[in-house]
Amino acid sequence: MNGGVTMAELRSARPYDGRHVLADLHGCAARLDDAVPIEVALRQAADAAGATVLDIKLHAFGEGQGITGVALLAESHISIHSWPEHDYAALDFFLCGGKHDIDAALAVFIKALQPERVRANAVERGYGITAGSQLAETAKLFQPKHDADPEKRKPTHL
């Protein structure tokens, strides 16, 4: 027995469906050392995804330095780590259940942080997931539309 469930019941259960997206936001125009807008973005992203926020924790490393933040969700988590000195933020979205919209959550951060370039990788997770079932959108590149001039979208660093 495992928490009141037998191993046979676990094997016969519907496969767990989770989606894990890692996103790199380069050339962010927004301030990445201010915890307030990052907390707002975490809450709005969870709401956009249709997730339930249990708690939000943030740590600011000081003026001009980054923020680490996590939204603890009933469905898992959304986290951010920022490097203002590089205009860069790393995001992590993990939500279980097919009803949640991680793309909408990522769109909230793209709007809030105004990156020049976004790279996102998505992976299916959970029991019952078979080899080769990785999402087709792995390594999907997002091109924010906040600046139509391609010269201005060129990354100044990687």
Residue frames as a rotation matrix with the C-alpha (Angstrom) as fourth column:
MET 1
0.581 0.814 0.000 0.00
0.814 -0.581 0.000 0.00
0.000 0.000 -1.000 0.00
ASN 2
-0.676 -0.720 0.157 1.13
0.726 -0.687 -0.023 3.53
0.124 0.099 0.987 -0.80
GLY 3
-0.934 0.356 -0.034 -1.04
-0.334 -0.903 -0.271 6.18
-0.127 -0.242 0.962 0.86
GLY 4
-0.201 0.917 0.345 -4.04
-0.327 0.269 -0.906 3.83
-0.923 -0.295 0.246 0.75
VAL 5
0.622 0.347 -0.702 -3.57
-0.764 0.075 -0.640 2.96
-0.170 0.935 0.311 -2.94
THR 6
0.518 -0.439 0.734 -2.27
0.179 0.895 0.409 -0.42
-0.836 -0.080 0.542 -4.08
MET 7
-0.532 -0.784 -0.319 0.43
-0.257 -0.210 0.943 -0.69
-0.807 0.584 -0.090 -6.75
ALA 8
-0.613 0.385 0.690 -2.09
0.746 0.569 0.345 -2.46
-0.260 0.726 -0.636 -9.01
GLU 9
0.510 0.835 -0.205 -4.45
0.741 -0.548 -0.387 0.52
-0.436 0.045 -0.899 -8.69
LEU 10
0.179 -0.532 -0.827 -1.62
-0.217 -0.842 0.495 2.90
-0.960 0.091 -0.266 -9.53
ARG 11
-0.803 -0.541 0.251 -0.71
0.075 0.326 0.942 0.89
-0.591 0.775 -0.222 -12.65
SER 12
-0.415 0.717 0.560 -4.31
0.909 0.350 0.226 0.83
-0.034 0.603 -0.797 -13.83
ALA 13
0.188 0.481 -0.857 -4.97
0.479 -0.806 -0.347 4.51
-0.857 -0.345 -0.382 -13.08
ARG 14
0.898 0.138 0.417 -5.31
0.430 -0.471 -0.770 7.06
0.090 0.871 -0.482 -15.85
PRO 15
-0.062 -0.995 0.083 -1.85
0.941 -0.086 -0.326 8.42
0.331 0.059 0.942 -16.68
TYR 16
0.302 0.028 -0.953 -0.91
0.584 -0.796 0.162 11.57
-0.754 -0.605 -0.256 -14.83
ASP 17
0.290 -0.197 0.937 -0.69
0.878 -0.335 -0.342 14.45
0.381 0.921 0.076 -17.23
GLY 18
0.533 -0.230 -0.814 1.58
0.395 -0.783 0.480 17.32
-0.748 -0.577 -0.326 -16.39
ARG 19
0.652 -0.362 0.666 3.34
0.591 -0.308 -0.746 19.89
0.475 0.880 0.013 -18.50
HIS 20
0.421 -0.638 -0.645 6.65
0.565 -0.372 0.737 21.48
-0.710 -0.674 0.204 -17.57
VAL 21
0.719 -0.168 0.675 7.83
0.533 -0.491 -0.690 24.58
0.447 0.855 -0.263 -19.44
LEU 22
0.100 -0.766 -0.636 11.19
0.719 -0.386 0.578 26.25
-0.688 -0.515 0.512 -18.96
ALA 23
0.743 0.209 0.636 11.49
0.617 -0.583 -0.529 29.71
0.260 0.785 -0.562 -20.52
ASP 24
-0.288 -0.861 -0.419 14.45
0.845 -0.435 0.313 32.03
-0.452 -0.264 0.852 -20.96
LEU 25
0.816 0.547 0.188 13.59
0.577 -0.749 -0.324 35.71
-0.036 0.373 -0.927 -21.42
HIS 26
-0.227 -0.974 0.010 16.48
0.940 -0.217 0.264 37.69
-0.255 0.069 0.965 -22.92
GLY 27
-0.818 -0.221 0.530 16.78
0.418 -0.863 0.285 41.45
0.394 0.455 0.799 -23.26
CYS 28
0.080 0.905 -0.419 14.05
0.987 -0.014 0.159 42.30
0.138 -0.426 -0.894 -20.76
ALA 29
-0.325 -0.116 0.939 13.12
0.272 -0.962 -0.025 45.99
0.906 0.247 0.344 -20.82
ALA 30
0.703 0.661 0.261 11.30
-0.103 -0.269 0.958 45.89
0.703 -0.700 -0.122 -17.46
ARG 31
-0.059 -0.690 0.721 13.06
-0.926 -0.232 -0.299 46.26
0.373 -0.685 -0.625 -14.12
LEU 32
0.306 0.091 -0.948 14.14
-0.036 0.996 0.083 42.85
0.951 0.009 0.308 -12.88
ASP 33
-0.726 -0.603 -0.329 15.18
0.340 0.101 -0.935 44.00
0.598 -0.791 0.131 -9.39
ASP 34
-0.632 0.607 0.482 11.71
-0.754 -0.625 -0.203 45.12
0.178 -0.491 0.853 -8.24
ALA 35
-0.978 0.188 0.089 9.79
0.144 0.921 -0.362 42.44
-0.150 -0.341 -0.928 -6.33
VAL 36
-0.375 0.909 -0.184 6.39
-0.276 -0.299 -0.913 44.14
-0.885 -0.291 0.363 -6.57
PRO 37
0.144 0.491 -0.859 5.78
-0.972 -0.092 -0.216 43.76
-0.185 0.866 0.464 -10.33
ILE 38
-0.694 -0.412 -0.591 7.27
-0.519 0.854 0.014 40.28
0.499 0.316 -0.807 -10.25
GLU 39
-0.870 0.455 0.191 4.80
0.085 0.520 -0.850 39.25
-0.486 -0.723 -0.491 -7.53
VAL 40
-0.020 0.887 -0.461 1.96
-0.617 -0.374 -0.692 40.77
-0.787 0.271 0.555 -9.57
ALA 41
-0.137 -0.103 -0.985 3.12
-0.956 0.274 0.105 38.83
0.259 0.956 -0.136 -12.65
LEU 42
-0.972 -0.213 -0.101 3.27
-0.174 0.936 -0.305 35.56
0.159 -0.279 -0.947 -10.66
ARG 43
-0.539 0.836 0.106 -0.32
0.004 0.129 -0.992 36.06
-0.842 -0.534 -0.073 -9.46
GLN 44
0.169 0.610 -0.774 -1.58
-0.799 -0.375 -0.470 37.09
-0.577 0.698 0.424 -12.90
ALA 45
-0.501 -0.431 -0.751 0.24
-0.799 0.563 0.210 34.18
0.332 0.705 -0.626 -14.58
ALA 46
-0.968 0.190 0.165 -1.32
0.075 0.843 -0.533 31.67
-0.240 -0.504 -0.830 -12.19
ASP 47
-0.159 0.964 -0.213 -4.74
-0.192 -0.242 -0.951 33.21
-0.968 -0.110 0.224 -12.81
ALA 48
0.034 0.120 -0.992 -4.23
-0.975 -0.216 -0.059 33.18
-0.221 0.969 0.109 -16.60
ALA 49
-0.778 -0.408 -0.477 -3.28
-0.511 0.853 0.103 29.50
0.365 0.324 -0.873 -16.40
GLY 50
0.290 0.945 -0.153 -6.40
-0.536 0.293 0.792 28.69
0.793 -0.147 0.592 -14.37
ALA 51
-0.268 -0.511 -0.816 -4.30
0.433 0.693 -0.576 27.57
0.861 -0.508 0.036 -11.40
THR 52
0.823 0.567 -0.044 -4.91
0.221 -0.249 0.943 27.95
0.524 -0.785 -0.330 -7.65
VAL 53
-0.128 -0.888 0.442 -2.33
-0.251 -0.402 -0.881 29.99
0.960 -0.224 -0.171 -5.72
LEU 54
0.540 0.186 -0.821 -1.53
0.674 0.490 0.553 28.56
0.505 -0.852 0.139 -2.29
ASP 55
0.637 -0.426 -0.642 1.29
0.356 -0.577 0.735 30.98
-0.683 -0.697 -0.216 -1.47
ILE 56
0.740 -0.524 0.421 3.86
0.285 -0.323 -0.903 33.27
0.609 0.788 -0.090 -3.08
LYS 57
0.638 -0.650 -0.413 7.38
0.443 -0.129 0.887 33.70
-0.630 -0.749 0.205 -1.76
LEU 58
0.795 -0.421 0.436 9.91
0.227 -0.460 -0.859 36.22
0.562 0.782 -0.270 -3.06
HIS 59
0.459 -0.716 -0.527 13.47
0.635 -0.151 0.758 37.09
-0.622 -0.682 0.385 -2.18
ALA 60
0.937 -0.237 0.258 15.09
0.011 -0.716 -0.698 40.30
0.350 0.657 -0.668 -3.43
PHE 61
0.399 -0.875 -0.276 18.88
0.907 0.420 -0.019 40.20
0.132 -0.243 0.961 -3.39
GLY 62
-0.096 -0.382 -0.919 19.15
0.559 -0.785 0.268 44.00
-0.824 -0.488 0.288 -3.15
GLU 63
0.632 0.350 -0.692 18.98
-0.232 -0.766 -0.600 47.08
-0.740 0.539 -0.402 -5.33
GLY 64
0.203 -0.516 -0.832 20.21
-0.975 -0.187 -0.122 46.31
-0.092 0.836 -0.541 -8.82
GLN 65
-0.864 -0.482 0.143 20.30
-0.480 0.876 0.055 42.59
-0.151 -0.021 -0.988 -8.04
GLY 66
-0.675 0.552 -0.489 17.90
-0.221 0.481 0.848 39.82
0.704 0.681 -0.203 -8.94
ILE 67
-0.098 0.770 0.631 14.71
-0.982 0.030 -0.188 38.39
-0.164 -0.638 0.753 -7.55
THR 68
-0.922 0.032 -0.385 13.90
-0.047 0.980 0.195 34.76
0.383 0.198 -0.902 -6.87
GLY 69
-0.443 0.841 0.310 10.22
-0.847 -0.279 -0.452 34.02
-0.294 -0.463 0.836 -6.58
VAL 70
-0.954 0.211 -0.213 7.85
0.115 0.913 0.391 31.10
0.278 0.348 -0.895 -6.55
ALA 71
-0.166 0.963 0.214 4.10
-0.974 -0.195 0.120 30.76
0.157 -0.188 0.969 -6.69
LEU 72
-0.959 -0.039 0.281 3.17
-0.125 0.947 -0.295 27.56
-0.255 -0.318 -0.913 -4.88
LEU 73
-0.367 0.844 -0.391 0.12
-0.881 -0.181 0.436 26.21
0.297 0.505 0.810 -6.66
ALA 74
0.251 0.537 0.805 -2.35
-0.646 0.713 -0.274 23.47
-0.721 -0.451 0.526 -5.85
GLU 75
0.985 0.170 -0.008 -1.38
-0.105 0.565 -0.819 22.19
-0.135 0.807 0.574 -9.30
SER 76
0.419 -0.907 -0.033 2.43
0.892 0.418 -0.171 22.59
0.169 0.042 0.985 -8.74
HIS 77
0.183 -0.441 -0.879 4.44
0.534 -0.706 0.465 25.82
-0.825 -0.555 0.106 -9.22
ILE 78
0.743 -0.214 0.634 5.57
0.468 -0.513 -0.720 28.82
0.479 0.832 -0.281 -11.25
SER 79
0.486 -0.626 -0.610 9.00
0.591 -0.279 0.757 30.27
-0.644 -0.728 0.234 -10.46
ILE 80
0.859 -0.285 0.426 11.27
0.173 -0.620 -0.765 33.07
0.482 0.731 -0.483 -11.63
HIS 81
0.300 -0.842 -0.448 14.92
0.706 -0.120 0.698 33.93
-0.641 -0.526 0.559 -11.18
SER 82
0.944 0.100 0.314 16.09
0.294 -0.684 -0.668 37.27
0.148 0.723 -0.675 -12.56
TRP 83
-0.043 -0.985 -0.169 19.48
0.891 -0.114 0.439 38.72
-0.451 -0.132 0.883 -13.44
PRO 84
0.824 0.456 -0.336 19.01
0.297 -0.853 -0.429 42.47
-0.482 0.254 -0.838 -13.99
GLU 85
0.101 -0.888 -0.449 22.67
-0.379 -0.452 0.807 42.93
-0.920 0.089 -0.382 -14.85
HIS 86
-0.872 -0.369 0.321 22.03
0.108 0.495 0.862 40.73
-0.477 0.787 -0.392 -17.90
ASP 87
-0.407 0.825 -0.393 18.41
-0.889 -0.457 -0.039 41.81
-0.212 0.333 0.919 -18.61
TYR 88
-0.555 0.065 -0.829 17.57
-0.350 0.886 0.304 38.10
0.755 0.459 -0.469 -18.25
ALA 89
-0.150 0.527 0.836 14.92
-0.945 0.172 -0.277 36.08
-0.290 -0.832 0.473 -16.44
ALA 90
-0.859 -0.083 -0.505 14.52
-0.228 0.946 0.232 32.31
0.458 0.314 -0.831 -16.16
LEU 91
-0.128 0.911 0.392 10.98
-0.991 -0.102 -0.086 30.99
-0.038 -0.400 0.916 -15.68
ASP 92
-0.974 -0.092 -0.209 9.72
-0.090 0.996 -0.020 27.55
0.210 0.000 -0.978 -14.69
PHE 93
-0.145 0.981 0.127 6.08
-0.989 -0.146 -0.001 26.49
0.018 -0.126 0.992 -15.06
PHE 94
-0.938 -0.023 -0.345 4.89
-0.049 0.997 0.065 23.06
0.343 0.078 -0.936 -13.93
LEU 95
-0.337 0.906 0.254 1.15
-0.902 -0.233 -0.364 22.38
-0.271 -0.352 0.896 -13.90
CYS 96
-0.927 0.120 0.355 -0.77
0.154 0.986 0.068 19.15
-0.341 0.118 -0.933 -13.77
GLY 97
-0.027 0.989 0.144 -3.96
0.484 0.139 -0.864 18.57
-0.875 0.046 -0.483 -15.67
GLY 98
-0.501 -0.162 0.850 -4.87
0.864 -0.030 0.503 19.34
-0.056 0.986 0.155 -19.25
LYS 99
0.525 0.834 0.171 -7.15
0.839 -0.541 0.063 22.24
0.145 0.110 -0.983 -18.35
HIS 100
0.485 -0.397 -0.780 -4.31
0.342 -0.734 0.586 24.60
-0.805 -0.551 -0.220 -17.42
ASP 101
0.878 -0.074 0.473 -2.94
0.429 -0.320 -0.845 27.08
0.214 0.945 -0.249 -19.94
ILE 102
0.241 -0.883 -0.403 0.81
0.710 -0.123 0.693 27.51
-0.661 -0.453 0.598 -19.48
ASP 103
-0.360 -0.354 0.863 1.01
0.886 -0.419 0.198 29.50
0.292 0.836 0.464 -22.73
ALA 104
0.543 0.625 0.560 -1.31
0.356 -0.776 0.521 32.11
0.760 -0.084 -0.644 -21.20
ALA 105
0.853 -0.293 -0.431 0.86
0.398 -0.168 0.902 32.20
-0.337 -0.941 -0.027 -18.06
LEU 106
-0.175 -0.962 0.209 4.00
0.883 -0.060 0.465 32.71
-0.435 0.266 0.860 -20.15
ALA 107
-0.046 0.240 0.970 2.24
0.749 -0.634 0.192 35.47
0.661 0.735 -0.150 -22.12
VAL 108
0.923 0.365 -0.118 1.69
0.336 -0.620 0.709 37.34
0.186 -0.694 -0.695 -18.83
PHE 109
0.405 -0.851 -0.333 5.44
0.475 -0.115 0.872 37.35
-0.781 -0.512 0.358 -18.16
ILE 110
-0.326 -0.494 0.806 6.24
0.945 -0.161 0.283 38.34
-0.010 0.854 0.520 -21.74
LYS 111
0.414 0.557 0.720 3.93
0.525 -0.792 0.311 41.34
0.744 0.249 -0.620 -21.40
ALA 112
0.971 0.024 -0.236 5.26
0.223 -0.430 0.875 42.23
-0.081 -0.902 -0.423 -17.94
LEU 113
0.352 -0.928 -0.121 9.00
0.359 0.015 0.933 41.85
-0.864 -0.372 0.339 -18.60
GLN 114
0.879 0.123 -0.460 9.07
-0.318 -0.567 -0.760 42.95
-0.355 0.814 -0.460 -22.27
PRO 115
0.085 -0.900 0.427 11.84
0.148 0.435 0.888 40.63
-0.985 -0.012 0.171 -23.51
GLU 116
-0.101 -0.237 -0.966 13.49
-0.906 -0.380 0.188 40.97
-0.411 0.894 -0.177 -26.90
ARG 117
-0.248 -0.082 -0.965 13.67
-0.634 0.767 0.097 37.20
0.733 0.636 -0.242 -27.26
VAL 118
0.175 0.369 0.913 12.07
-0.900 0.435 -0.003 34.20
-0.399 -0.821 0.408 -25.56
ARG 119
-0.446 -0.252 -0.859 13.07
-0.556 0.830 0.045 30.56
0.701 0.498 -0.510 -25.77
ALA 120
0.053 0.548 0.835 10.79
-0.958 0.264 -0.113 27.97
-0.283 -0.793 0.539 -24.20
ASN 121
-0.726 -0.242 -0.644 11.03
-0.401 0.909 0.111 24.19
0.559 0.339 -0.757 -23.87
ALA 122
0.133 0.848 0.513 8.03
-0.991 0.113 0.071 22.06
0.002 -0.518 0.856 -22.92
VAL 123
-0.815 -0.380 -0.438 8.04
-0.355 0.924 -0.143 18.50
0.459 0.039 -0.888 -21.63
GLU 124
0.422 0.897 -0.134 5.22
-0.475 0.345 0.809 16.13
0.772 -0.278 0.572 -20.68
ARG 125
-0.714 -0.640 0.284 5.69
-0.560 0.280 -0.780 14.74
0.420 -0.715 -0.558 -17.19
GLY 126
0.036 0.708 0.706 4.11
-0.980 0.164 -0.114 12.14
-0.197 -0.687 0.699 -14.96
TYR 127
-0.591 -0.172 0.788 3.43
-0.183 0.980 0.077 8.47
-0.786 -0.099 -0.610 -14.64
GLY 128
0.317 0.719 0.619 2.05
0.465 0.451 -0.761 6.79
-0.827 0.529 -0.191 -17.73
ILE 129
0.680 -0.198 -0.706 4.06
-0.616 -0.676 -0.404 9.10
-0.397 0.710 -0.582 -20.00
THR 130
0.738 -0.378 0.559 5.88
0.484 0.874 -0.048 6.98
-0.470 0.306 0.828 -22.56
ALA 131
-0.319 -0.930 -0.181 9.20
0.348 -0.293 0.890 7.56
-0.881 0.221 0.418 -24.29
GLY 132
-0.832 -0.102 0.546 8.89
0.555 -0.188 0.810 9.80
0.020 0.977 0.213 -27.30
SER 133
0.163 0.983 0.090 5.81
0.961 -0.179 0.213 11.62
0.225 0.051 -0.973 -26.04
GLN 134
-0.541 -0.414 -0.732 7.64
0.589 -0.808 0.022 14.89
-0.601 -0.419 0.681 -25.50
LEU 135
0.444 0.820 -0.361 5.51
0.333 -0.525 -0.784 17.78
-0.832 0.228 -0.506 -26.69
ALA 136
0.371 -0.229 0.900 5.90
0.927 0.027 -0.375 18.91
0.062 0.973 0.222 -30.27
GLU 137
0.860 0.040 0.509 6.50
0.115 -0.987 -0.116 22.44
0.498 0.158 -0.853 -29.09
THR 138
0.583 -0.743 -0.329 9.81
0.600 0.120 0.791 21.64
-0.548 -0.658 0.516 -27.40
ALA 139
-0.499 -0.862 -0.093 12.29
0.663 -0.449 0.599 24.40
-0.558 0.237 0.795 -28.18
LYS 140
0.370 0.699 0.612 9.46
0.905 -0.419 -0.069 26.61
0.208 0.579 -0.788 -29.44
LEU 141
-0.771 -0.625 -0.120 10.66
0.636 -0.766 -0.093 30.14
-0.034 -0.148 0.988 -29.96
PHE 142
0.429 0.870 -0.244 8.38
0.854 -0.478 -0.204 32.98
-0.294 -0.121 -0.948 -28.98
GLN 143
-0.652 -0.568 0.503 8.87
0.690 -0.719 0.082 36.32
0.316 0.400 0.860 -30.68
PRO 144
-0.145 0.607 -0.781 7.28
0.691 -0.502 -0.519 39.10
-0.708 -0.615 -0.347 -28.63
LYS 145
0.040 0.283 0.958 5.50
0.946 -0.318 0.054 41.68
0.320 0.905 -0.280 -30.75
HIS 146
0.582 0.236 -0.778 6.22
0.617 -0.751 0.234 44.73
-0.529 -0.617 -0.583 -28.60
ASP 147
0.066 -0.597 -0.800 8.84
-0.396 -0.752 0.528 46.00
-0.916 0.281 -0.286 -31.06
ALA 148
0.872 0.395 0.289 8.30
0.101 0.432 -0.896 45.54
-0.479 0.811 0.337 -34.79
ASP 149
0.630 -0.702 -0.332 11.81
-0.747 -0.432 -0.505 46.78
0.211 0.566 -0.797 -35.72
PRO 150
0.903 -0.250 -0.348 13.98
0.254 0.967 -0.033 43.64
0.345 -0.058 0.937 -36.14
GLU 151
-0.011 -0.964 0.267 17.17
0.115 -0.267 -0.957 45.64
0.993 0.020 0.114 -35.46
LYS 152
-0.137 0.037 0.990 15.90
-0.854 -0.511 -0.099 46.47
0.502 -0.859 0.102 -31.99
ARG 153
0.834 0.507 0.217 15.10
-0.549 0.723 0.419 42.80
0.056 -0.469 0.882 -31.26
LYS 154
0.339 -0.775 -0.534 18.67
-0.027 0.559 -0.829 41.60
0.940 0.295 0.168 -31.79
PRO 155
0.898 -0.030 -0.438 20.02
0.434 0.213 0.875 40.30
0.067 -0.977 0.204 -28.48
THR 156
0.615 -0.708 0.346 22.88
-0.609 -0.706 -0.362 42.29
0.501 0.012 -0.865 -27.04
HIS 157
-0.511 -0.733 0.449 24.05
-0.859 0.425 -0.285 39.30
0.018 -0.531 -0.847 -25.04
LEU 158
0.127 0.543 -0.830 23.22
-0.351 0.807 0.474 35.64
0.928 0.232 0.293 -24.50
